[in-house]
Amino acid sequence: MNKKTIIFLLLGILFIITPYFIKEYTIFRFFLELIGIILFNIGIFLLWKKGKVIKFIFPVFLILLLYSLDFLSVYSLETIPIFSYEHKSDSFSTYDSFIYRIYNCQESKILDVLYKKNYVCENHLEVHDVNAFLSNISSNYKKYHSKFVTIKGKVSEVVGNDHITLQPYEQQENSLVGQISFNKNTSLVIKNNNNDLKFYGYYEIYDNVVVTGKIDSFANNTITLHDPKITLTNNFDSFTLNTIETKNCKTIQKELTKVGEYNYYSECLDKIFIKYDENTIYDIILALETKKITLEKLLKEGTKSENEEQELYKFSTYNLLKCKNTNTILIGSAKLKLSSKFCKLKQEEQTE
């Protein structure tokens, strides 16, 4: 072994091990490692001049060995990988490697082999409103591509468990949820790319959500977001039921809807709506059919009185009648009384 060969081998080893002593991420670590691999391979070529097969196999073996050692260091010591590229997303970073990535959260580093984990950090990223974010869709895609972002908006579409869609929307003050109009020219598609989330049955159109995920692709004015963490921001436990009474009412009942085993009717009320907050107001029919409101929740705060045929629940601005012998509910004004003949008539209709 001549002096030249020894120098290349020693320099190669020096450059290969140096990045392991640099604790912070810098692309300089990768280039040091790459230079070390090149120098060490030159030394091997000079050492094994006649071994053509070995000279071509060894570089591949060395790269795989060093990549494995880097992964072992990451796995056991929670170091920052050398063979990776950093994507900074506000208050945290991901280090993306060939077959894994590291979520560098505030409290810990989380290993994600084969990119199977959705967003796992508790870091609070800057929240973007979907209207503002999609109004500059092209520039925002370039700015945040491959980065994680947090976006709040309303669900405009649910496609099974494959994806949900957010779109820009317009909503007048105190307008009902069903009266919101979506702008279908631009979209943000939240993809269930790891097939571990439930969309169908969990989210409905008009639901308010906050989504954190990685900006993946852009085509046809649509940004696709991968690895999502979704939070439903509506509090459907706290609500007020508001009504508008019918003028000159003659106690004519109007059928609203059937949900499960119960038929719902109204009496002397032009409108009934459920208000959760200033931007989330549901018509009673939509609230019942999407199960945002249930009979149990409707009855919870009422003052109850009853007779053999029915139960009356009194509230400040309306009353609710529940028939005992039929699965029928009547929502009426505060003038609705326990002496109402509604339940008796409904029972007679069923026996005819």
C-alpha positions as CSV (number, residue, x, y, z in Angstrom):
1,M,0.0,0.0,0.0
2,N,1.6,3.3,-1.1
3,K,1.5,6.6,0.6
4,K,-1.1,8.1,-1.9
5,T,-3.5,5.3,-1.2
6,I,-3.2,5.7,2.6
7,I,-3.8,9.5,2.3
8,F,-7.1,8.9,0.3
9,L,-8.3,6.3,2.7
10,L,-7.5,8.3,5.9
11,L,-9.0,11.5,4.4
12,G,-12.1,9.5,3.4
13,I,-12.6,8.1,6.9
14,L,-12.1,11.6,8.4
15,F,-14.7,13.2,6.1
16,I,-17.1,10.3,6.7
17,I,-17.0,10.5,10.5
18,T,-16.9,14.3,10.9
19,P,-20.7,14.8,10.2
20,Y,-21.6,12.6,13.2
21,F,-20.0,15.2,15.5
22,I,-22.0,18.1,14.0
23,K,-25.2,18.1,16.1
24,E,-27.3,20.7,14.2
25,Y,-28.8,20.2,10.7
26,T,-26.8,21.6,7.9
27,I,-26.6,20.5,4.3
28,F,-22.8,20.8,4.8
29,R,-22.9,17.5,6.7
30,F,-24.2,15.6,3.7
31,F,-21.5,17.1,1.4
32,L,-18.8,16.2,3.9
33,E,-20.1,12.6,3.9
34,L,-20.3,12.6,0.1
35,I,-16.7,13.9,-0.2
36,G,-15.6,11.2,2.3
37,I,-17.3,8.5,0.3
38,I,-15.6,9.7,-2.9
39,L,-12.1,9.9,-1.3
40,F,-12.5,6.5,0.4
41,N,-13.5,4.9,-2.9
42,I,-10.6,6.4,-4.7
43,G,-8.3,4.8,-2.1
44,I,-10.1,1.5,-2.6
45,F,-9.6,1.8,-6.4
46,L,-5.9,2.4,-5.9
47,L,-5.6,-0.5,-3.4
48,W,-7.5,-3.0,-5.6
49,K,-6.3,-2.1,-9.0
50,K,-7.0,-5.6,-10.4
51,G,-10.3,-6.3,-8.6
52,K,-12.7,-4.7,-11.2
53,V,-15.8,-6.4,-9.8
54,I,-15.0,-5.4,-6.2
55,K,-14.2,-1.9,-7.2
56,F,-17.7,-1.4,-8.6
57,I,-19.6,-3.3,-5.9
58,F,-17.8,-1.6,-3.0
59,P,-19.1,1.9,-3.5
60,V,-22.7,0.6,-3.4
61,F,-21.9,-1.4,-0.3
62,L,-20.3,1.6,1.4
63,I,-23.2,3.9,0.7
64,L,-25.7,1.3,2.0
65,L,-23.6,0.7,5.1
66,L,-23.3,4.4,5.9
67,Y,-27.0,5.0,5.2
68,S,-27.8,2.1,7.6
69,L,-25.5,3.4,10.3
70,D,-27.1,6.9,9.9
71,F,-30.5,5.3,10.3
72,L,-29.3,3.3,13.4
73,S,-28.0,6.5,14.9
74,V,-31.3,8.3,14.3
75,Y,-33.3,5.4,15.7
76,S,-31.2,4.8,18.8
77,L,-29.8,8.2,19.6
78,E,-32.4,10.5,18.1
79,T,-29.7,12.3,16.1
80,I,-30.5,14.4,13.0
81,P,-30.0,12.3,9.9
82,I,-27.1,13.1,7.6
83,F,-28.8,11.7,4.5
84,S,-31.8,14.0,4.6
85,Y,-33.3,17.3,3.5
86,E,-34.9,19.7,6.0
87,H,-38.3,21.3,5.3
88,K,-39.0,24.1,7.8
89,S,-42.7,24.7,8.7
90,D,-43.0,27.6,11.1
91,S,-42.2,26.2,14.5
92,F,-41.0,22.8,13.5
93,S,-39.1,20.9,10.8
94,T,-39.2,17.6,9.1
95,Y,-36.0,15.8,7.9
96,D,-36.9,13.8,4.8
97,S,-34.8,10.9,3.9
98,F,-35.2,8.1,1.2
99,I,-37.3,5.7,3.2
100,Y,-38.2,7.6,6.4
101,R,-38.5,11.1,7.8
102,I,-38.1,12.7,11.2
103,Y,-40.8,15.0,12.7
104,N,-38.6,17.4,14.7
105,C,-41.3,18.5,17.2
106,Q,-40.7,20.9,20.1
107,E,-40.6,18.2,22.7
108,S,-39.2,15.2,20.8
109,K,-38.1,13.7,17.5
110,I,-40.6,11.2,16.0
111,L,-39.4,8.7,13.5
112,D,-41.8,8.0,10.6
113,V,-40.6,4.9,8.6
114,L,-42.0,4.7,5.0
115,Y,-43.9,8.0,5.5
116,K,-46.9,6.4,7.1
117,K,-47.6,8.8,10.0
118,N,-49.9,11.8,9.6
119,Y,-48.9,15.0,11.3
120,V,-48.0,14.0,14.8
121,C,-46.5,17.2,16.5
122,E,-48.3,19.4,19.0
123,N,-46.7,22.5,17.6
124,H,-49.2,25.2,16.8
125,L,-48.5,26.5,13.3
126,E,-49.8,29.8,11.9
127,V,-53.5,29.3,11.0
128,H,-54.4,30.3,7.5
129,D,-58.0,31.0,6.5
130,V,-59.0,29.0,3.5
131,N,-60.5,32.1,1.7
132,A,-57.2,34.0,2.0
133,F,-55.0,31.0,1.3
134,L,-56.8,29.9,-1.9
135,S,-57.1,33.5,-3.2
136,N,-53.3,33.3,-3.9
137,I,-53.3,29.6,-4.6
138,S,-50.3,29.6,-7.0
139,S,-48.0,31.7,-4.9
140,N,-48.9,29.9,-1.7
141,Y,-48.2,26.5,-3.4
142,K,-44.7,27.7,-4.3
143,K,-44.1,29.1,-0.9
144,Y,-45.3,26.1,1.1
145,H,-44.7,23.1,-1.2
146,S,-43.5,20.0,0.8
147,K,-44.1,22.0,4.0
148,F,-46.8,21.5,6.7
149,V,-49.4,24.2,7.0
150,T,-52.6,24.7,9.1
151,I,-55.7,25.9,7.4
152,K,-59.2,26.5,8.7
153,G,-62.4,26.4,6.7
154,K,-65.6,24.7,5.9
155,V,-66.0,21.3,4.4
156,S,-67.5,21.6,0.9
157,E,-67.3,17.9,-0.2
158,V,-66.8,14.5,1.4
159,V,-65.8,11.6,-0.9
160,G,-66.1,8.4,1.1
161,N,-62.9,7.9,3.2
162,D,-60.7,9.0,0.2
163,H,-60.7,12.8,0.8
164,I,-62.6,15.9,1.9
165,T,-62.5,19.3,0.2
166,L,-62.3,22.8,1.4
167,Q,-63.2,25.7,-0.9
168,P,-63.5,29.5,-0.5
169,Y,-67.0,30.5,0.7
170,E,-69.3,33.4,1.3
171,Q,-71.5,33.7,4.3
172,Q,-73.7,36.6,5.3
173,E,-74.1,37.5,8.9
174,N,-76.6,35.3,10.7
175,S,-77.3,33.3,7.6
176,L,-78.1,29.6,7.8
177,V,-75.5,27.0,7.1
178,G,-77.3,25.7,4.0
179,Q,-77.2,29.2,2.5
180,I,-73.4,29.3,2.4
181,S,-72.1,29.5,-1.2
182,F,-68.8,27.8,-2.2
183,N,-66.5,29.1,-4.9
184,K,-65.7,26.0,-6.9
185,N,-62.9,27.6,-9.0
186,T,-60.2,26.7,-6.4
187,S,-60.0,23.9,-4.0
188,L,-57.9,22.3,-1.2
189,V,-58.2,18.5,-1.2
190,I,-57.4,16.8,2.1
191,K,-56.2,13.4,1.0
192,N,-56.4,10.3,3.2
193,N,-53.2,9.1,1.7
194,N,-52.3,6.7,4.5
195,N,-55.8,5.2,4.6
196,D,-56.0,5.5,8.4
197,L,-58.6,8.2,8.8
198,K,-62.4,8.1,8.8
199,F,-64.1,10.8,6.7
200,Y,-67.4,9.3,5.8
201,G,-69.9,9.6,8.7
202,Y,-67.5,11.8,10.7
203,Y,-67.6,15.0,8.6
204,E,-70.5,16.7,6.9
205,I,-70.7,19.5,4.4
206,Y,-70.5,22.9,6.1
207,D,-68.6,21.5,9.1
208,N,-65.9,23.9,10.4
209,V,-62.5,22.2,10.5
210,V,-58.9,23.0,11.2
211,V,-56.5,20.9,9.1
212,T,-52.7,20.5,9.4
213,G,-50.9,18.7,6.6
214,K,-48.2,18.7,4.0
215,I,-48.7,20.6,0.7
216,D,-48.1,17.9,-1.9
217,S,-49.2,18.8,-5.4
218,F,-51.0,21.5,-7.4
219,A,-53.1,21.0,-10.6
220,N,-56.2,22.5,-12.1
221,N,-56.4,25.2,-9.4
222,T,-56.4,22.5,-6.7
223,I,-53.9,22.0,-4.0
224,T,-53.6,18.5,-2.6
225,L,-52.6,18.1,1.1
226,H,-51.2,14.9,2.5
227,D,-50.6,13.4,6.0
228,P,-53.5,15.4,7.5
229,K,-54.5,15.9,11.1
230,I,-58.1,17.2,11.2
231,T,-59.9,18.8,14.1
232,L,-63.7,19.5,14.0
233,T,-64.0,23.0,15.6
234,N,-67.8,23.1,16.1
235,N,-69.1,22.5,19.6
236,F,-72.4,20.8,18.9
237,D,-73.2,20.3,22.6
238,S,-73.9,24.0,23.3
239,F,-76.7,25.6,21.2
240,T,-79.8,27.8,21.3
241,L,-83.0,27.0,19.4
242,N,-84.5,30.1,17.8
243,T,-87.9,30.4,16.2
244,I,-90.0,32.8,14.2
245,E,-93.7,32.5,14.9
246,T,-96.4,32.3,12.3
247,K,-98.8,35.3,12.3
248,N,-102.5,34.5,12.9
249,C,-101.7,30.9,13.5
250,K,-104.6,28.4,13.3
251,T,-102.7,25.5,14.9
252,I,-102.0,23.8,11.6
253,Q,-99.1,21.3,11.9
254,K,-96.4,21.1,9.3
255,E,-94.3,17.9,8.8
256,L,-90.6,18.6,9.1
257,T,-88.7,15.3,8.7
258,K,-88.3,11.8,9.9
259,V,-85.0,10.8,11.6
260,G,-84.7,7.3,12.9
261,E,-88.0,6.2,14.5
262,Y,-89.2,9.8,15.2
263,N,-91.4,12.0,12.9
264,Y,-90.9,15.7,13.6
265,Y,-93.6,18.4,13.1
266,S,-93.9,22.1,13.8
267,E,-96.9,24.2,14.8
268,C,-97.3,28.0,14.5
269,L,-93.7,28.4,13.6
270,D,-92.4,29.7,10.2
271,K,-88.8,29.0,11.0
272,I,-86.8,26.9,13.5
273,F,-83.1,27.0,13.5
274,I,-80.3,25.8,15.8
275,K,-77.5,28.3,16.5
276,Y,-74.1,27.1,17.8
277,D,-72.2,30.3,17.2
278,E,-72.4,33.4,15.0
279,N,-71.1,31.5,11.9
280,T,-72.8,28.2,12.5
281,I,-76.6,28.3,12.3
282,Y,-78.5,25.2,11.0
283,D,-82.1,24.9,9.9
284,I,-83.8,22.4,12.2
285,I,-84.3,19.9,9.4
286,L,-80.6,19.9,8.4
287,A,-79.5,19.8,12.0
288,L,-81.7,16.7,12.7
289,E,-80.8,14.9,9.5
290,T,-77.1,15.4,9.9
291,K,-77.4,14.5,13.6
292,K,-75.9,17.8,14.7
293,I,-78.9,17.9,17.1
294,T,-80.7,14.9,18.7
295,L,-84.0,14.5,20.5
296,E,-82.1,14.0,23.7
297,K,-80.3,17.3,23.3
298,L,-83.6,19.1,22.4
299,L,-85.3,17.9,25.6
300,K,-82.4,18.3,28.0
301,E,-83.1,21.8,29.3
302,G,-86.9,21.7,29.2
303,T,-89.3,21.8,32.1
304,K,-91.3,18.6,31.9
305,S,-95.0,18.0,32.5
306,E,-97.1,15.0,31.3
307,N,-100.3,13.1,31.1
308,E,-101.3,9.7,29.8
309,E,-100.8,10.6,26.1
310,Q,-97.9,13.0,26.0
311,E,-95.1,14.9,27.6
312,L,-94.7,18.7,27.3
313,Y,-91.3,20.3,27.6
314,K,-91.5,24.1,28.2
315,F,-88.8,26.5,27.2
316,S,-88.6,30.3,27.2
317,T,-89.6,30.9,23.6
318,Y,-91.1,27.6,22.5
319,N,-92.5,24.3,23.7
320,L,-92.0,20.7,22.6
321,L,-94.6,17.9,22.7
322,K,-93.5,14.3,22.7
323,C,-96.2,11.7,22.1
324,K,-96.1,8.6,24.2
325,N,-98.1,6.2,22.0
326,T,-96.5,7.3,18.7
327,N,-93.0,8.2,17.8
328,T,-94.0,11.8,17.1
329,I,-92.5,15.1,18.1
330,L,-94.2,18.5,17.8
331,I,-92.2,21.8,18.1
332,G,-94.5,24.7,18.7
333,S,-94.6,28.3,20.1
334,A,-94.8,29.0,23.8
335,K,-98.6,28.8,23.5
336,L,-98.4,25.0,22.9
337,K,-100.0,23.3,25.9
338,L,-100.2,19.9,27.5
339,S,-103.9,19.8,26.6
340,S,-103.1,19.7,22.9
341,K,-105.0,17.1,20.9
342,F,-102.1,16.5,18.5
343,C,-100.9,13.2,19.9
344,K,-104.4,11.8,20.1
345,L,-105.0,12.7,16.5
346,K,-101.7,11.1,15.4
347,Q,-102.6,7.9,17.3
348,E,-106.0,7.8,15.6
349,E,-104.3,8.2,12.2
350,Q,-102.1,5.2,12.8
351,T,-105.0,3.0,13.9
352,E,-107.1,3.8,10.8
